[in-house]
Amino acid sequence: MLAGLPALFRTHVQGVVIKVEDFPDEETEREMELESPYDLLGLYRGVPVGHGSELGPPRQDVDMIFLYRAPLLHYWCETGEPLDDIVRNTLIHEIGHHFGYSDEDMDAIEFGEE
């Protein structure tokens, strides 16, 4: 899936770990105030590109993108959209967060809003 993304994306996500988990963990559910673990398809955790500090202490953690298998499959069953499109769109959305875009920024890009 990642290999099919534009080269610019692939270049800037080389150090990002992409993990597939069945569901978000309980801490993430609380933090995101989810009504259901099915409410979250993916999540970016890390410091967006250009937001790190060269002057501060070295980072101990790694940027990660989580894709949640059960919610993605549930969404697929509910909508009938092609599964590869759902996963690709979720991955691109989370990569957008890696580049520093907010959910609102991503919606504006996706839906052509200004």
Biopython code that builds the backbone (N, CA, C, O; Angstrom):
import numpy as np
from Bio.PDB.StructureBuilder import StructureBuilder

atoms = [
    (1, "MET", "N", (0.833, -1.182, 0.000)),
    (1, "MET", "CA", (0.000, 0.000, 0.000)),
    (1, "MET", "C", (0.884, 1.256, 0.000)),
    (1, "MET", "O", (0.629, 2.193, -0.756)),
    (2, "LEU", "N", (1.902, 1.274, 0.830)),
    (2, "LEU", "CA", (2.787, 2.429, 0.914)),
    (2, "LEU", "C", (3.541, 2.644, -0.397)),
    (2, "LEU", "O", (3.798, 3.783, -0.788)),
    (3, "ALA", "N", (3.890, 1.570, -1.065)),
    (3, "ALA", "CA", (4.629, 1.677, -2.327)),
    (3, "ALA", "C", (3.826, 2.401, -3.400)),
    (3, "ALA", "O", (4.411, 2.964, -4.324)),
    (4, "GLY", "N", (2.508, 2.399, -3.300)),
    (4, "GLY", "CA", (1.662, 3.060, -4.281)),
    (4, "GLY", "C", (1.465, 4.541, -4.035)),
    (4, "GLY", "O", (0.810, 5.214, -4.830)),
    (5, "LEU", "N", (2.021, 5.068, -2.945)),
    (5, "LEU", "CA", (1.885, 6.490, -2.638)),
    (5, "LEU", "C", (2.906, 7.314, -3.423)),
    (5, "LEU", "O", (3.929, 6.784, -3.858)),
    (6, "PRO", "N", (2.633, 8.610, -3.605)),
    (6, "PRO", "CA", (3.596, 9.462, -4.315)),
    (6, "PRO", "C", (4.983, 9.420, -3.665)),
    (6, "PRO", "O", (5.101, 9.249, -2.452)),
    (7, "ALA", "N", (6.014, 9.574, -4.469)),
    (7, "ALA", "CA", (7.401, 9.486, -4.000)),
    (7, "ALA", "C", (7.675, 10.470, -2.867)),
    (7, "ALA", "O", (8.396, 10.133, -1.928)),
    (8, "LEU", "N", (7.115, 11.681, -2.932)),
    (8, "LEU", "CA", (7.332, 12.678, -1.874)),
    (8, "LEU", "C", (6.858, 12.143, -0.526)),
    (8, "LEU", "O", (7.536, 12.326, 0.485)),
    (9, "PHE", "N", (5.708, 11.486, -0.502)),
    (9, "PHE", "CA", (5.203, 10.900, 0.739)),
    (9, "PHE", "C", (6.150, 9.829, 1.232)),
    (9, "PHE", "O", (6.526, 9.819, 2.405)),
    (10, "ARG", "N", (6.538, 8.925, 0.345)),
    (10, "ARG", "CA", (7.392, 7.803, 0.748)),
    (10, "ARG", "C", (8.719, 8.295, 1.314)),
    (10, "ARG", "O", (9.226, 7.726, 2.281)),
    (11, "THR", "N", (9.282, 9.335, 0.730)),
    (11, "THR", "CA", (10.551, 9.875, 1.195)),
    (11, "THR", "C", (10.453, 10.368, 2.634)),
    (11, "THR", "O", (11.346, 10.123, 3.445)),
    (12, "HIS", "N", (9.360, 11.066, 2.945)),
    (12, "HIS", "CA", (9.232, 11.685, 4.263)),
    (12, "HIS", "C", (8.641, 10.780, 5.334)),
    (12, "HIS", "O", (8.538, 11.187, 6.491)),
    (13, "VAL", "N", (8.257, 9.579, 4.978)),
    (13, "VAL", "CA", (7.734, 8.657, 5.988)),
    (13, "VAL", "C", (8.644, 7.450, 6.186)),
    (13, "VAL", "O", (8.246, 6.470, 6.816)),
    (14, "GLN", "N", (9.844, 7.513, 5.660)),
    (14, "GLN", "CA", (10.760, 6.376, 5.784)),
    (14, "GLN", "C", (11.026, 5.986, 7.229)),
    (14, "GLN", "O", (11.180, 4.799, 7.517)),
    (15, "GLY", "N", (11.085, 6.942, 8.146)),
    (15, "GLY", "CA", (11.352, 6.628, 9.553)),
    (15, "GLY", "C", (10.105, 6.391, 10.378)),
    (15, "GLY", "O", (10.202, 6.155, 11.582)),
    (16, "VAL", "N", (8.937, 6.447, 9.762)),
    (16, "VAL", "CA", (7.676, 6.265, 10.485)),
    (16, "VAL", "C", (7.308, 4.781, 10.490)),
    (16, "VAL", "O", (7.293, 4.128, 9.447)),
    (17, "VAL", "N", (7.016, 4.269, 11.668)),
    (17, "VAL", "CA", (6.593, 2.880, 11.811)),
    (17, "VAL", "C", (5.090, 2.816, 11.560)),
    (17, "VAL", "O", (4.331, 3.607, 12.120)),
    (18, "ILE", "N", (4.668, 1.892, 10.733)),
    (18, "ILE", "CA", (3.246, 1.690, 10.471)),
    (18, "ILE", "C", (2.859, 0.355, 11.091)),
    (18, "ILE", "O", (3.379, -0.696, 10.716)),
    (19, "LYS", "N", (1.932, 0.416, 12.055)),
    (19, "LYS", "CA", (1.493, -0.787, 12.765)),
    (19, "LYS", "C", (0.016, -1.017, 12.510)),
    (19, "LYS", "O", (-0.773, -0.074, 12.441)),
    (20, "VAL", "N", (-0.341, -2.267, 12.373)),
    (20, "VAL", "CA", (-1.747, -2.654, 12.261)),
    (20, "VAL", "C", (-2.116, -3.347, 13.568)),
    (20, "VAL", "O", (-1.497, -4.337, 13.957)),
    (21, "GLU", "N", (-3.120, -2.818, 14.230)),
    (21, "GLU", "CA", (-3.619, -3.387, 15.476)),
    (21, "GLU", "C", (-5.101, -3.690, 15.280)),
    (21, "GLU", "O", (-5.742, -3.105, 14.407)),
    (22, "ASP", "N", (-5.646, -4.590, 16.078)),
    (22, "ASP", "CA", (-7.073, -4.897, 15.950)),
    (22, "ASP", "C", (-7.938, -3.701, 16.340)),
    (22, "ASP", "O", (-8.884, -3.362, 15.629)),
    (23, "PHE", "N", (-7.621, -3.064, 17.461)),
    (23, "PHE", "CA", (-8.373, -1.913, 17.980)),
    (23, "PHE", "C", (-7.407, -0.942, 18.643)),
    (23, "PHE", "O", (-6.286, -1.317, 18.986)),
    (24, "PRO", "N", (-7.837, 0.313, 18.829)),
    (24, "PRO", "CA", (-7.026, 1.216, 19.660)),
    (24, "PRO", "C", (-7.000, 0.690, 21.100)),
    (24, "PRO", "O", (-7.945, 0.043, 21.552)),
    (25, "ASP", "N", (-5.903, 0.978, 21.811)),
    (25, "ASP", "CA", (-5.822, 0.538, 23.200)),
    (25, "ASP", "C", (-6.747, 1.393, 24.078)),
    (25, "ASP", "O", (-7.258, 2.422, 23.635)),
    (26, "GLU", "N", (-6.954, 0.958, 25.317)),
    (26, "GLU", "CA", (-7.891, 1.643, 26.213)),
    (26, "GLU", "C", (-7.466, 3.080, 26.487)),
    (26, "GLU", "O", (-8.316, 3.966, 26.585)),
    (27, "GLU", "N", (-6.167, 3.323, 26.611)),
    (27, "GLU", "CA", (-5.675, 4.682, 26.860)),
    (27, "GLU", "C", (-6.035, 5.596, 25.686)),
    (27, "GLU", "O", (-6.471, 6.730, 25.889)),
    (28, "THR", "N", (-5.856, 5.108, 24.472)),
    (28, "THR", "CA", (-6.207, 5.893, 23.282)),
    (28, "THR", "C", (-7.708, 6.147, 23.233)),
    (28, "THR", "O", (-8.142, 7.248, 22.895)),
    (29, "GLU", "N", (-8.500, 5.135, 23.568)),
    (29, "GLU", "CA", (-9.954, 5.312, 23.595)),
    (29, "GLU", "C", (-10.354, 6.426, 24.560)),
    (29, "GLU", "O", (-11.198, 7.261, 24.236)),
    (30, "ARG", "N", (-9.743, 6.434, 25.745)),
    (30, "ARG", "CA", (-10.048, 7.489, 26.729)),
    (30, "ARG", "C", (-9.561, 8.850, 26.233)),
    (30, "ARG", "O", (-10.289, 9.841, 26.277)),
    (31, "GLU", "N", (-8.330, 8.874, 25.766)),
    (31, "GLU", "CA", (-7.718, 10.127, 25.308)),
    (31, "GLU", "C", (-8.508, 10.761, 24.154)),
    (31, "GLU", "O", (-8.668, 11.981, 24.102)),
    (32, "MET", "N", (-8.989, 9.938, 23.248)),
    (32, "MET", "CA", (-9.722, 10.423, 22.075)),
    (32, "MET", "C", (-11.223, 10.561, 22.357)),
    (32, "MET", "O", (-11.992, 11.004, 21.504)),
    (33, "GLU", "N", (-11.622, 10.170, 23.581)),
    (33, "GLU", "CA", (-13.030, 10.233, 23.996)),
    (33, "GLU", "C", (-13.942, 9.514, 23.002)),
    (33, "GLU", "O", (-14.967, 10.044, 22.575)),
    (34, "LEU", "N", (-13.542, 8.297, 22.650)),
    (34, "LEU", "CA", (-14.310, 7.495, 21.695)),
    (34, "LEU", "C", (-15.541, 6.911, 22.364)),
    (34, "LEU", "O", (-15.471, 6.448, 23.503)),
    (35, "GLU", "N", (-16.657, 6.929, 21.669)),
    (35, "GLU", "CA", (-17.858, 6.266, 22.157)),
    (35, "GLU", "C", (-17.745, 4.761, 21.961)),
    (35, "GLU", "O", (-18.321, 3.975, 22.713)),
    (36, "SER", "N", (-16.996, 4.378, 20.942)),
    (36, "SER", "CA", (-16.809, 2.967, 20.603)),
    (36, "SER", "C", (-15.412, 2.798, 20.025)),
    (36, "SER", "O", (-14.905, 3.716, 19.379)),
    (37, "PRO", "N", (-14.775, 1.643, 20.240)),
    (37, "PRO", "CA", (-13.461, 1.420, 19.629)),
    (37, "PRO", "C", (-13.532, 1.360, 18.100)),
    (37, "PRO", "O", (-12.501, 1.409, 17.429)),
    (38, "TYR", "N", (-14.744, 1.254, 17.551)),
    (38, "TYR", "CA", (-14.924, 1.233, 16.102)),
    (38, "TYR", "C", (-14.902, 2.637, 15.498)),
    (38, "TYR", "O", (-14.947, 2.789, 14.278)),
    (39, "ASP", "N", (-14.834, 3.666, 16.353)),
    (39, "ASP", "CA", (-14.890, 5.053, 15.880)),
    (39, "ASP", "C", (-13.571, 5.576, 15.324)),
    (39, "ASP", "O", (-13.538, 6.671, 14.763)),
    (40, "LEU", "N", (-12.501, 4.833, 15.463)),
    (40, "LEU", "CA", (-11.179, 5.301, 15.036)),
    (40, "LEU", "C", (-10.569, 4.300, 14.059)),
    (40, "LEU", "O", (-10.326, 3.145, 14.410)),
    (41, "LEU", "N", (-10.324, 4.756, 12.823)),
    (41, "LEU", "CA", (-9.754, 3.890, 11.790)),
    (41, "LEU", "C", (-8.231, 3.892, 11.829)),
    (41, "LEU", "O", (-7.595, 2.877, 11.542)),
    (42, "GLY", "N", (-7.644, 5.043, 12.186)),
    (42, "GLY", "CA", (-6.192, 5.170, 12.204)),
    (42, "GLY", "C", (-5.780, 6.295, 13.125)),
    (42, "GLY", "O", (-6.605, 7.114, 13.530)),
    (43, "LEU", "N", (-4.490, 6.336, 13.459)),
    (43, "LEU", "CA", (-3.980, 7.353, 14.375)),
    (43, "LEU", "C", (-2.499, 7.584, 14.102)),
    (43, "LEU", "O", (-1.735, 6.643, 13.884)),
    (44, "TYR", "N", (-2.111, 8.858, 14.118)),
    (44, "TYR", "CA", (-0.694, 9.228, 14.030)),
    (44, "TYR", "C", (-0.226, 9.632, 15.410)),
    (44, "TYR", "O", (-0.880, 10.438, 16.070)),
    (45, "ARG", "N", (0.889, 9.091, 15.858)),
    (45, "ARG", "CA", (1.525, 9.502, 17.114)),
    (45, "ARG", "C", (2.964, 9.867, 16.797)),
    (45, "ARG", "O", (3.731, 9.058, 16.274)),
    (46, "GLY", "N", (3.312, 11.099, 17.123)),
    (46, "GLY", "CA", (4.684, 11.525, 16.889)),
    (46, "GLY", "C", (4.779, 13.034, 16.834)),
    (46, "GLY", "O", (3.855, 13.750, 17.222)),
    (47, "VAL", "N", (5.903, 13.501, 16.348)),
    (47, "VAL", "CA", (6.155, 14.930, 16.183)),
    (47, "VAL", "C", (6.131, 15.211, 14.684)),
    (47, "VAL", "O", (6.963, 14.692, 13.940)),
    (48, "PRO", "N", (5.171, 16.040, 14.238)),
    (48, "PRO", "CA", (5.064, 16.312, 12.797)),
    (48, "PRO", "C", (6.352, 16.895, 12.215)),
    (48, "PRO", "O", (7.126, 17.553, 12.911)),
    (49, "VAL", "N", (6.559, 16.641, 10.936)),
    (49, "VAL", "CA", (7.716, 17.158, 10.214)),
    (49, "VAL", "C", (7.807, 18.667, 10.432)),
    (49, "VAL", "O", (6.820, 19.385, 10.273)),
    (50, "GLY", "N", (8.990, 19.139, 10.796)),
    (50, "GLY", "CA", (9.213, 20.571, 10.996)),
    (50, "GLY", "C", (8.819, 21.088, 12.357)),
    (50, "GLY", "O", (9.010, 22.272, 12.636)),
    (51, "HIS", "N", (8.268, 20.230, 13.230)),
    (51, "HIS", "CA", (7.850, 20.669, 14.555)),
    (51, "HIS", "C", (8.803, 20.215, 15.657)),
    (51, "HIS", "O", (8.610, 20.571, 16.820)),
    (52, "GLY", "N", (9.816, 19.443, 15.314)),
    (52, "GLY", "CA", (10.786, 18.985, 16.305)),
    (52, "GLY", "C", (11.792, 20.082, 16.589)),
    (52, "GLY", "O", (11.916, 21.038, 15.823)),
    (53, "SER", "N", (12.496, 19.943, 17.669)),
    (53, "SER", "CA", (13.493, 20.940, 18.049)),
    (53, "SER", "C", (14.891, 20.353, 17.925)),
    (53, "SER", "O", (15.202, 19.312, 18.503)),
    (54, "GLU", "N", (15.714, 21.037, 17.166)),
    (54, "GLU", "CA", (17.116, 20.620, 17.045)),
    (54, "GLU", "C", (17.873, 20.928, 18.335)),
    (54, "GLU", "O", (18.904, 20.313, 18.607)),
    (55, "LEU", "N", (17.365, 21.883, 19.139)),
    (55, "LEU", "CA", (18.073, 22.324, 20.332)),
    (55, "LEU", "C", (17.760, 21.481, 21.563)),
    (55, "LEU", "O", (18.547, 21.448, 22.509)),
    (56, "GLY", "N", (16.624, 20.807, 21.555)),
    (56, "GLY", "CA", (16.199, 20.031, 22.707)),
    (56, "GLY", "C", (16.920, 18.700, 22.789)),
    (56, "GLY", "O", (17.758, 18.372, 21.949)),
    (57, "PRO", "N", (16.574, 17.937, 23.826)),
    (57, "PRO", "CA", (17.189, 16.607, 23.957)),
    (57, "PRO", "C", (16.750, 15.704, 22.811)),
    (57, "PRO", "O", (15.678, 15.912, 22.243)),
    (58, "PRO", "N", (17.549, 14.717, 22.465)),
    (58, "PRO", "CA", (17.161, 13.805, 21.386)),
    (58, "PRO", "C", (15.882, 13.064, 21.746)),
    (58, "PRO", "O", (15.650, 12.731, 22.908)),
    (59, "ARG", "N", (15.067, 12.813, 20.751)),
    (59, "ARG", "CA", (13.809, 12.099, 20.966)),
    (59, "ARG", "C", (14.087, 10.634, 21.262)),
    (59, "ARG", "O", (14.980, 10.028, 20.670)),
    (60, "GLN", "N", (13.320, 10.076, 22.176)),
    (60, "GLN", "CA", (13.477, 8.677, 22.544)),
    (60, "GLN", "C", (12.468, 7.778, 21.828)),
    (60, "GLN", "O", (12.671, 6.569, 21.712)),
    (61, "ASP", "N", (11.370, 8.388, 21.345)),
    (61, "ASP", "CA", (10.342, 7.580, 20.710)),
    (61, "ASP", "C", (10.392, 7.749, 19.197)),
    (61, "ASP", "O", (11.148, 8.567, 18.673)),
    (62, "VAL", "N", (9.586, 6.976, 18.519)),
    (62, "VAL", "CA", (9.574, 6.982, 17.070)),
    (62, "VAL", "C", (8.171, 7.379, 16.616)),
    (62, "VAL", "O", (7.189, 7.069, 17.291)),
    (63, "ASP", "N", (8.075, 8.059, 15.481)),
    (63, "ASP", "CA", (6.782, 8.397, 14.911)),
    (63, "ASP", "C", (6.104, 7.108, 14.456)),
    (63, "ASP", "O", (6.737, 6.227, 13.874)),
    (64, "MET", "N", (4.793, 7.016, 14.737)),
    (64, "MET", "CA", (4.058, 5.807, 14.397)),
    (64, "MET", "C", (2.698, 6.154, 13.807)),
    (64, "MET", "O", (2.056, 7.125, 14.207)),
    (65, "ILE", "N", (2.282, 5.349, 12.864)),
    (65, "ILE", "CA", (0.928, 5.398, 12.332)),
    (65, "ILE", "C", (0.295, 4.054, 12.664)),
    (65, "ILE", "O", (0.831, 2.993, 12.345)),
    (66, "PHE", "N", (-0.864, 4.132, 13.316)),
    (66, "PHE", "CA", (-1.620, 2.932, 13.647)),
    (66, "PHE", "C", (-2.804, 2.828, 12.695)),
    (66, "PHE", "O", (-3.520, 3.806, 12.477)),
    (67, "LEU", "N", (-3.007, 1.660, 12.138)),
    (67, "LEU", "CA", (-4.209, 1.344, 11.365)),
    (67, "LEU", "C", (-4.947, 0.281, 12.168)),
    (67, "LEU", "O", (-4.356, -0.720, 12.571)),
    (68, "TYR", "N", (-6.249, 0.502, 12.401)),
    (68, "TYR", "CA", (-7.021, -0.390, 13.255)),
    (68, "TYR", "C", (-7.890, -1.313, 12.407)),
    (68, "TYR", "O", (-8.873, -0.892, 11.797)),
    (69, "ARG", "N", (-7.497, -2.584, 12.390)),
    (69, "ARG", "CA", (-8.077, -3.601, 11.513)),
    (69, "ARG", "C", (-9.592, -3.755, 11.682)),
    (69, "ARG", "O", (-10.321, -3.662, 10.695)),
    (70, "ALA", "N", (-10.079, -3.984, 12.887)),
    (70, "ALA", "CA", (-11.513, -4.234, 13.089)),
    (70, "ALA", "C", (-12.360, -3.020, 12.691)),
    (70, "ALA", "O", (-13.357, -3.197, 11.991)),
    (71, "PRO", "N", (-12.009, -1.795, 13.104)),
    (71, "PRO", "CA", (-12.798, -0.646, 12.656)),
    (71, "PRO", "C", (-12.756, -0.445, 11.137)),
    (71, "PRO", "O", (-13.761, -0.058, 10.541)),
    (72, "LEU", "N", (-11.613, -0.703, 10.510)),
    (72, "LEU", "CA", (-11.531, -0.583, 9.049)),
    (72, "LEU", "C", (-12.447, -1.604, 8.374)),
    (72, "LEU", "O", (-13.157, -1.275, 7.424)),
    (73, "LEU", "N", (-12.428, -2.829, 8.864)),
    (73, "LEU", "CA", (-13.290, -3.867, 8.285)),
    (73, "LEU", "C", (-14.770, -3.564, 8.535)),
    (73, "LEU", "O", (-15.610, -3.794, 7.665)),
    (74, "HIS", "N", (-15.081, -3.052, 9.718)),
    (74, "HIS", "CA", (-16.455, -2.678, 10.048)),
    (74, "HIS", "C", (-16.940, -1.559, 9.112)),
    (74, "HIS", "O", (-18.052, -1.616, 8.587)),
    (75, "TYR", "N", (-16.099, -0.555, 8.915)),
    (75, "TYR", "CA", (-16.439, 0.559, 8.011)),
    (75, "TYR", "C", (-16.670, 0.028, 6.589)),
    (75, "TYR", "O", (-17.609, 0.446, 5.911)),
    (76, "TRP", "N", (-15.825, -0.877, 6.152)),
    (76, "TRP", "CA", (-15.954, -1.494, 4.830)),
    (76, "TRP", "C", (-17.304, -2.208, 4.698)),
    (76, "TRP", "O", (-18.003, -2.039, 3.699)),
    (77, "CYS", "N", (-17.663, -2.996, 5.698)),
    (77, "CYS", "CA", (-18.943, -3.715, 5.672)),
    (77, "CYS", "C", (-20.130, -2.750, 5.684)),
    (77, "CYS", "O", (-21.138, -2.989, 5.020)),
    (78, "GLU", "N", (-20.004, -1.660, 6.444)),
    (78, "GLU", "CA", (-21.090, -0.683, 6.548)),
    (78, "GLU", "C", (-21.271, 0.133, 5.274)),
    (78, "GLU", "O", (-22.400, 0.457, 4.904)),
    (79, "THR", "N", (-20.176, 0.468, 4.601)),
    (79, "THR", "CA", (-20.258, 1.392, 3.457)),
    (79, "THR", "C", (-20.222, 0.700, 2.109)),
    (79, "THR", "O", (-20.768, 1.211, 1.131)),
    (80, "GLY", "N", (-19.580, -0.462, 2.050)),
    (80, "GLY", "CA", (-19.423, -1.132, 0.767)),
    (80, "GLY", "C", (-18.346, -0.524, -0.117)),
    (80, "GLY", "O", (-18.153, -0.965, -1.250)),
    (81, "GLU", "N", (-17.640, 0.490, 0.391)),
    (81, "GLU", "CA", (-16.518, 1.067, -0.359)),
    (81, "GLU", "C", (-15.427, 0.012, -0.499)),
    (81, "GLU", "O", (-15.303, -0.861, 0.361)),
    (82, "PRO", "N", (-14.638, 0.076, -1.561)),
    (82, "PRO", "CA", (-13.527, -0.876, -1.697)),
    (82, "PRO", "C", (-12.570, -0.777, -0.497)),
    (82, "PRO", "O", (-12.165, 0.317, -0.105)),
    (83, "LEU", "N", (-12.222, -1.916, 0.066)),
    (83, "LEU", "CA", (-11.372, -1.944, 1.259)),
    (83, "LEU", "C", (-10.026, -1.275, 1.006)),
    (83, "LEU", "O", (-9.529, -0.551, 1.868)),
    (84, "ASP", "N", (-9.428, -1.504, -0.158)),
    (84, "ASP", "CA", (-8.116, -0.892, -0.411)),
    (84, "ASP", "C", (-8.232, 0.637, -0.453)),
    (84, "ASP", "O", (-7.290, 1.326, -0.062)),
    (85, "ASP", "N", (-9.359, 1.180, -0.914)),
    (85, "ASP", "CA", (-9.557, 2.633, -0.901)),
    (85, "ASP", "C", (-9.656, 3.156, 0.529)),
    (85, "ASP", "O", (-9.097, 4.204, 0.852)),
    (86, "ILE", "N", (-10.364, 2.427, 1.378)),
    (86, "ILE", "CA", (-10.524, 2.839, 2.775)),
    (86, "ILE", "C", (-9.174, 2.853, 3.479)),
    (86, "ILE", "O", (-8.837, 3.816, 4.168)),
    (87, "VAL", "N", (-8.408, 1.792, 3.305)),
    (87, "VAL", "CA", (-7.095, 1.708, 3.958)),
    (87, "VAL", "C", (-6.168, 2.778, 3.405)),
    (87, "VAL", "O", (-5.461, 3.434, 4.170)),
    (88, "ARG", "N", (-6.159, 2.965, 2.090)),
    (88, "ARG", "CA", (-5.294, 3.975, 1.464)),
    (88, "ARG", "C", (-5.654, 5.370, 1.960)),
    (88, "ARG", "O", (-4.767, 6.147, 2.314)),
    (89, "ASN", "N", (-6.947, 5.696, 1.990)),
    (89, "ASN", "CA", (-7.383, 7.022, 2.452)),
    (89, "ASN", "C", (-7.025, 7.251, 3.917)),
    (89, "ASN", "O", (-6.617, 8.348, 4.298)),
    (90, "THR", "N", (-7.180, 6.211, 4.736)),
    (90, "THR", "CA", (-6.822, 6.324, 6.153)),
    (90, "THR", "C", (-5.324, 6.540, 6.302)),
    (90, "THR", "O", (-4.893, 7.388, 7.084)),
    (91, "LEU", "N", (-4.535, 5.789, 5.566)),
    (91, "LEU", "CA", (-3.081, 5.934, 5.617)),
    (91, "LEU", "C", (-2.652, 7.332, 5.169)),
    (91, "LEU", "O", (-1.812, 7.956, 5.816)),
    (92, "ILE", "N", (-3.216, 7.822, 4.080)),
    (92, "ILE", "CA", (-2.881, 9.171, 3.595)),
    (92, "ILE", "C", (-3.279, 10.218, 4.628)),
    (92, "ILE", "O", (-2.537, 11.172, 4.862)),
    (93, "HIS", "N", (-4.445, 10.046, 5.249)),
    (93, "HIS", "CA", (-4.895, 10.984, 6.281)),
    (93, "HIS", "C", (-3.880, 11.034, 7.426)),
    (93, "HIS", "O", (-3.516, 12.118, 7.883)),
    (94, "GLU", "N", (-3.426, 9.877, 7.887)),
    (94, "GLU", "CA", (-2.462, 9.840, 9.000)),
    (94, "GLU", "C", (-1.098, 10.384, 8.572)),
    (94, "GLU", "O", (-0.410, 11.016, 9.373)),
    (95, "ILE", "N", (-0.706, 10.150, 7.340)),
    (95, "ILE", "CA", (0.541, 10.742, 6.834)),
    (95, "ILE", "C", (0.406, 12.263, 6.803)),
    (95, "ILE", "O", (1.370, 12.982, 7.067)),
    (96, "GLY", "N", (-0.784, 12.747, 6.482)),
    (96, "GLY", "CA", (-1.036, 14.193, 6.525)),
    (96, "GLY", "C", (-0.761, 14.757, 7.901)),
    (96, "GLY", "O", (-0.189, 15.841, 8.023)),
    (97, "HIS", "N", (-1.162, 14.030, 8.954)),
    (97, "HIS", "CA", (-0.859, 14.478, 10.321)),
    (97, "HIS", "C", (0.645, 14.489, 10.562)),
    (97, "HIS", "O", (1.155, 15.366, 11.258)),
    (98, "HIS", "N", (1.354, 13.525, 9.994)),
    (98, "HIS", "CA", (2.823, 13.494, 10.098)),
    (98, "HIS", "C", (3.427, 14.761, 9.492)),
    (98, "HIS", "O", (4.453, 15.252, 9.962)),
    (99, "PHE", "N", (2.787, 15.285, 8.448)),
    (99, "PHE", "CA", (3.252, 16.525, 7.814)),
    (99, "PHE", "C", (2.744, 17.770, 8.538)),
    (99, "PHE", "O", (3.041, 18.889, 8.120)),
    (100, "GLY", "N", (1.977, 17.588, 9.624)),
    (100, "GLY", "CA", (1.532, 18.718, 10.426)),
    (100, "GLY", "C", (0.136, 19.218, 10.111)),
    (100, "GLY", "O", (-0.282, 20.236, 10.664)),
    (101, "TYR", "N", (-0.595, 18.543, 9.248)),
    (101, "TYR", "CA", (-1.953, 18.965, 8.917)),
    (101, "TYR", "C", (-2.934, 18.515, 9.996)),
    (101, "TYR", "O", (-2.830, 17.406, 10.519)),
    (102, "SER", "N", (-3.889, 19.389, 10.322)),
    (102, "SER", "CA", (-4.950, 19.050, 11.270)),
    (102, "SER", "C", (-6.046, 18.271, 10.549)),
    (102, "SER", "O", (-6.013, 18.128, 9.327)),
    (103, "ASP", "N", (-7.010, 17.771, 11.308)),
    (103, "ASP", "CA", (-8.166, 17.103, 10.689)),
    (103, "ASP", "C", (-8.908, 18.075, 9.774)),
    (103, "ASP", "O", (-9.363, 17.698, 8.694)),
    (104, "GLU", "N", (-9.027, 19.332, 10.216)),
    (104, "GLU", "CA", (-9.709, 20.346, 9.411)),
    (104, "GLU", "C", (-8.947, 20.607, 8.111)),
    (104, "GLU", "O", (-9.555, 20.742, 7.049)),
    (105, "ASP", "N", (-7.620, 20.678, 8.196)),
    (105, "ASP", "CA", (-6.793, 20.860, 6.994)),
    (105, "ASP", "C", (-7.006, 19.697, 6.027)),
    (105, "ASP", "O", (-7.159, 19.897, 4.821)),
    (106, "MET", "N", (-7.014, 18.483, 6.572)),
    (106, "MET", "CA", (-7.167, 17.296, 5.729)),
    (106, "MET", "C", (-8.550, 17.276, 5.069)),
    (106, "MET", "O", (-8.672, 16.910, 3.900)),
    (107, "ASP", "N", (-9.599, 17.670, 5.817)),
    (107, "ASP", "CA", (-10.944, 17.730, 5.240)),
    (107, "ASP", "C", (-10.992, 18.750, 4.110)),
    (107, "ASP", "O", (-11.594, 18.500, 3.066)),
    (108, "ALA", "N", (-10.355, 19.902, 4.321)),
    (108, "ALA", "CA", (-10.351, 20.946, 3.291)),
    (108, "ALA", "C", (-9.644, 20.463, 2.032)),
    (108, "ALA", "O", (-10.092, 20.739, 0.919)),
    (109, "ILE", "N", (-8.547, 19.745, 2.206)),
    (109, "ILE", "CA", (-7.822, 19.212, 1.056)),
    (109, "ILE", "C", (-8.671, 18.155, 0.340)),
    (109, "ILE", "O", (-8.800, 18.163, -0.884)),
    (110, "GLU", "N", (-9.241, 17.252, 1.134)),
    (110, "GLU", "CA", (-10.012, 16.145, 0.562)),
    (110, "GLU", "C", (-11.282, 16.619, -0.135)),
    (110, "GLU", "O", (-11.639, 16.114, -1.200)),
    (111, "PHE", "N", (-11.960, 17.591, 0.471)),
    (111, "PHE", "CA", (-13.245, 18.025, -0.062)),
    (111, "PHE", "C", (-13.172, 19.331, -0.833)),
    (111, "PHE", "O", (-14.201, 19.861, -1.250)),
    (112, "GLY", "N", (-11.955, 19.861, -1.030)),
    (112, "GLY", "CA", (-11.782, 21.069, -1.830)),
    (112, "GLY", "C", (-12.317, 22.325, -1.175)),
    (112, "GLY", "O", (-12.672, 23.280, -1.866)),
    (113, "GLU", "N", (-12.379, 22.340, 0.163)),
    (113, "GLU", "CA", (-12.848, 23.523, 0.878)),
    (113, "GLU", "C", (-11.692, 24.477, 1.076)),
    (113, "GLU", "O", (-10.527, 24.082, 1.026)),
    (114, "GLU", "N", (-12.021, 25.735, 1.301)),
    (114, "GLU", "CA", (-10.954, 26.715, 1.576)),
    (114, "GLU", "C", (-11.135, 27.314, 2.936)),
    (114, "GLU", "O", (-10.340, 28.158, 3.350)),
]
sb = StructureBuilder()
sb.init_structure("model")
sb.init_model(0)
sb.init_chain("A")
sb.init_seg("    ")
for serial, (resi, resn, name, xyz) in enumerate(atoms, 1):
    if name == "N":
        sb.init_residue(resn, " ", resi, " ")
    sb.init_atom(name, np.array(xyz, "f"), 0.0, 1.0, " ", f" {name:<3s}", serial, name[0])
structure = sb.get_structure()
